[in-house]
Amino acid sequence: MSPTVRRLDVTDLEACLALGSDRQWPREDHKWRLLFSIGRVYGVEDPDGGLAAAVVASPYGTSVNAISMMLVARKHERQGLGGHILSHALADVGAEGALLTATPMGKPLYEKLGFRTVGRCSTLCGVPAGPITPSGRSRPFTAADLPAVTALDTDVFGAPRTELIAALPEFCDSFRVVDGPDGVVGFGGAWPNVGTTVLGPITAPDQDTALALLDDLAATAPGELRMDVDHRAPHVLKWAEQARLEHRFTTDIMVLGPDTTGDHRSHTPVMLALG
């Protein structure tokens, strides 16, 4: 018999964190809570207690399913459990397509399920070499901006991420917007994650505006920064390198079904887990 997959809820958070620790992942409590609030978390019980496997599916309407946090306990690896729970999540959501970022270890599984590589993303971390001067071109988000930011994100990403965008202002330590002649043309966030400040998302009409948003967010961010940078945004990679952030790892951006990874106005993702 195939192992039973069940929907998890936030009461299973500690079990998810423990499973991540088994794979030497950091205890990303803040991120997991966001994923529980906007996505569907699936798990398979370990007969000895805790979880044998878990995965998160975050649907964006009926178009896109963002897959993340694919975890199988060490003692249960190479038994088909990863493919089983991921196939369940894809079928249960039933979206037209899916996206994820893959490590070299996970990539063969995703390819077996039909995912294909459409790009690469590098993660850089570190304390900036010197103070970053704010551009002054952005301003703090207000509740009145939510409809405009939601509409802009839907247009840029190509699918409605309504629940995610509504959650970002509270999730982020800093969430800012850029105004144009006819309203909001860009937005960006910085959020805390295990001793670092993650810069993302950055959505802007052009490279100069994107870099201005990065300056404004980084200028007040404490300590170490982290950035997940799509290789289609070399200007962002250059900004990170000039700040003396160090390359940590690179993942493949993979999709199943139609390509949906945002247009040129998407300069950095929210996080690897969500695109």
Protein Blocks (a to p, Z undefined) as FASTA:
>chain_A
ZZddddddfklmmmmmmmmmmnopacdfklmmmmmmmmccdddddfkgpjfbdcddddeh
jlbccdehiacdfklgonommmmmmmmmmmmnopabdcddddfklmmmmmmnopacfbdc
dddedddfbdcddehlaccddfklmmmmmmmmmmmnopackkmmmmmmmmpmbdcddddf
kbcfbdcddddeehiacedddddfbfklmmmmmmmmmmmpghjadddddfklmmlmmmmm
mnopacfbdcddddehjadebpfklmbdfblklZZ
